[in-house]
């Protein structure tokens, strides 16, 4: 299994990422100790030049971590044919339970990496490098998460056995399971649809309010609402979007929609969900940084871009869900 191209790309990519981040962390520690923007010494000048190099290396490394979530899911879906009893990524993940922890880790690292990249972008546009120390402290805090992600990923691929008989989505997302996903699949379809579209309207309204008013409370509220809508969207995909995509009332798997038979609809659906959540949380996360005079206007300008991108993603996600429902031959729930 480890010789699969996707697995090799993930393993070697994670190894290179770790090397880059360790190098960046070592140099970042030096910057944390010796950084003094008010100094005009030659050593301070060398530190300012070095921070550009380190930031560039970290940006590339974290962008790989962001992309690795997509590559990991694609690889899980692609290798399912190698396991007896597997029909999609669910079977691949069940072949070694560490896979579920790896998936959760990659989702967490996806958002943490994205937040650092956004923070670094603000710092590089601002004068006086106001966020240098903050972003390197955060980098040191981020490093253990990425190391854990790499370790879980390696353990998962090394633990795969092609002779194993695995279970797939029928057992995991079936009504007989006592786990939380079974409770989600048991949700009534129409109320689940009302909750999803109602949440979309509420979130869109909050974004519009944030576009017209620069209220810190609204920014924080949007971040919380976006995170909540992320959970609601995942539940909605399992509860009703999936059954309309498969045209089968008992099939609730959130991974089969990634396959060719369903026009790969899962990829744009998840992409808009994750991207919209990311951009929706940024204004609230960076609200406290606006107290710095040199960052207030810059973050205010960036906020508008984030909010517009967020609303585009929310609308696009709603359109994809609507298309899936109304293009389906399964109409008995409407």
N, C-alpha and C positions, 0 to 999 in steps of 0.2 A: 504493500500500500504506500510505503514511503517513497517509492519510485514514481508515483503518479506525478505528472508535471505540476499540477496545482499544489500538491503537498510539498514538492521540492522547492517551488517558488516561495511558499509560505515559510518554510523552515529556514532556507538561506536568507530570505528577506528579513526575517526576524533576527537572525544572527548578525547580519550587517547593521540592522537598526540598533541592536544592543551595543555593538562596538562604537557606532557613531555617538550614541547617547552617553555611553560611559566616558568617551573622550570629551564630549560637551560638558558633562557633569564635573569632570576634573577641572577643566578650564573655567567652568562657571563658578566653582568654589573659589578659585583664585580671584575672579571678578568680585565676588561677594565680599571678600576680605579686603581687597585693595582698591575697589572702585571709589573714586572721588571726582565727581564731575567738575567741581570748582578748582581742581588742581590743573596746572598748566605744564606739568612735568612731562618728560619724554615717555616715562613709564605709563602714565595715564593715557597718553596719545596711543601707545601701543595697545592698551586695553580696549580703547574705543574701536580700533581697527579690528582687533581680535573678536569683539562681540558680533561684528557683521559676519565673520566667517562661521562662528559657532551657531549663530541664529539661522544661517542658511543651511548648515548641516542638520540642525534639529528640525527645521521646516521639512526638508526632504524625508527625514526619518519618520516624522509624525504623519506626513502625507501618505507614506506607505502603510502606516498603521491604520489610517482611515480607510484606505483602499483594501486592506487585508480582510476587512469584514465582508466585503462583497466577494472577494476571491475565496474566502473560507466557505461561505454559503454555496457559491458555485461549485466548489470542489466537493462539498458534501453531497450535493445533488448529483454530481457526475459519477461519483464512485459507488453510488447505491447499487448499481447493477452488478457489482462484485460480491455482494452479500446475498445469501439465500434468505428470502423473506422480506427484503427491503424493496420498496417501490419509490422512495424519494429520500430527501435528506434526513427525514426522521429516522429511517432505518439505519442510515450511516452513523448518526449520532447515538442511536441505541446500541450499535455494535461495540461501542466503548463509552460507558456513561460519562467519562471525562470530557467527551465532546460537548455535552450540554454546559459544563462549567466553562469550557473554552469559548463557546458561543456567547455566554453571558459576559465573560471577561472582554471579548472583542467589542461587544456593544458599549461597555463602560469605557474602554480605551478609545473607542471611536469618538465619543463626546469629549473626553478629557483632552485628547490630542487636538481636536478641533478648537476647543476653548483656548489652548495654549497658542495655536497658530494665529487665532484672532487677536490675542493679547500681544503677541510679537508684532503683528502687523500694525497695531496702534502705536506701539513703542517706536517702531522704525519711522513712522510718519511724524512723530512728535519731536519737538526740540528738547534738548537737555537730557534725552534718554531717561525719562522719569520712571520707567517701569523695568529698568535693567535688573535691579535686585529682586523685585517681585517675581519676574518671569523665571529667574534662575533658581529661586527658592521653590517655585512651583515645579520646575523641571526636576529638581531633586526629589520632590514628592511624587512626581509622575513616574520616575524611573522604576520603583518597585512594582507598580501596576503593569508596566510593559514587560518587566522581567517575569512576573507571574504568568502573564499571557503567553509569553514565549515558552515557558516551562510546561504549562498545561497543553499547549498545542503540540509540543514535541512528545509529551507523554501520551497524548491521544493517538497520534499517528503511529508511534512505536507499539502501542497496545492493540492495534487492529489485527484481527485474524480472519483471513478470507474463508476459513472453514466454519466460522461461527454462524449459527442460525439466529438471525436477529428479528425483532418485532418491529412493525412499522406503525403508520399513523392510525390504523384501525384500532389497535389496542391502546395507544396513548391518548387519542382524541375521541375515544368511543364513550358511549354513555355508561358503560359498566365500570369505568375507572373511578377511583375515589379521589383522584388528584384534582387540583384546581382547574386544570384544562377541561376536565369532564364537566365541571360546573359551568364553565363558559359555553361549552357546546350545548348545554341544556337550556341556555337562555332562549326565551321566545324570540322568534325572528323579528316580528314587527316592532316590539319595544326596543330591541337592540338597534334597529334601523333609526327609530326616533331618537334614541340616545346619541347615535353617531352624528346624524344630521343636525340635531340640536346643539351638540358640542361644537360642530363646525361653524354654525351660525354665531354662537357665543364667542368662540375664539376669533373669528373674523371681525366681530364687533369690537373686541378688545384691541385688536391690531389697529383698527381704524381710529379708535380713541387715542392710542399711543402715537399715531401719526399726527394728530392735531393738538395733543396736550403733552408737554414734557414733564409729566408728573412721575416722581420716583415710585409712588405707591402703585401707579398703573404699570410701571415697568416690572416691579416685583410680582404683581398680580398676573401679568402676562407670562412670566417665567413659570409660575406655578401652574397656570392654566394649560400652558403648552406641554409641560411634563405630564399633567393629568390626561390631556387629549392623546398623548402618545400611548399611554396604557389603554385608553378607551379604543383607540384605533386598532391596536393589536387584538383586543377582545372582539372587536367588530369583524375583523378579518376571519377569526376563528368561528364566530357565532353565525354570521350570515353571508359575508362576501364569498367565502369559500364554497358554500353550497350552491350559490348561483353560478360561480365559475365552473364547477364540476357538473352542475345540473343533477345533483344527487343530494337529497335532503339529509343523508346520514354521513356525508363525507365533509369533515371539518378541518382537514390538514392545512396549515398555513404555508407549507413548502411545495406542494404539488403545483401551485399556481406559478412556480418558477419554470415549469417545463414547457417544451415546445407545443404539446397538445393544447395548452391553454394560452398560446400566443405570448408566452413569457410575461404575462400581465403583472406577475408578482414583482418583477424588477423595478418598473417605474412606480408601482404602488408603494413599495418599501423605500425607494429612493426619495420620493416626495415626502413620505412620512418622516424619515430620519433627517432629511435636509430641513424641512419645515420646523421640526422640533429644535434643531440646532440653532437656526437663525432666530426662532422665537424666544429662546432662553438668553441669548447674548445681551440684549439691552438690560435685563434685570441683573445679570451677573456682573456687568461692568458699570452699573449705576453708581456704586460707591467711588469709582475712580474719577467721576466727573467733579469731585470736590477740588481736584488739582486744577488751577487756572489754565495751565497749558494743555489740559486734556478735555476741558469742558466742551469747547466748540468742535473739536475733532471727533470726539465720541458722539456728540449730537448729530454730526453729519453722517457718521457711520451707521448710527441707529436707523436713520431713514432707509438706507440701503438694506439693512437687515430686515426691517419690517416689511418692505416691499417684497423682498425675496420670500419671506415667511408667508405672506398672504397669497403669493403666486403658488407656493407649494400646497397650501391648504385648499385652495380652489382646485388645483390640478388633481389633488388626491380625491376630493369629493367628486370631480368629474369622472375619474377612473372607476370609482366605486359605482357611480350611477350607470356608467356604460356597462360595467360587468353585470349589474342587476337587470337592466332593461334589455340587454342583448341576449340574455339567457332564455332558454326555452322553459325554464322552471319558473312558473308564474303562480303557483298555487298559494303562495304566502302573501301575495299582494292583494 
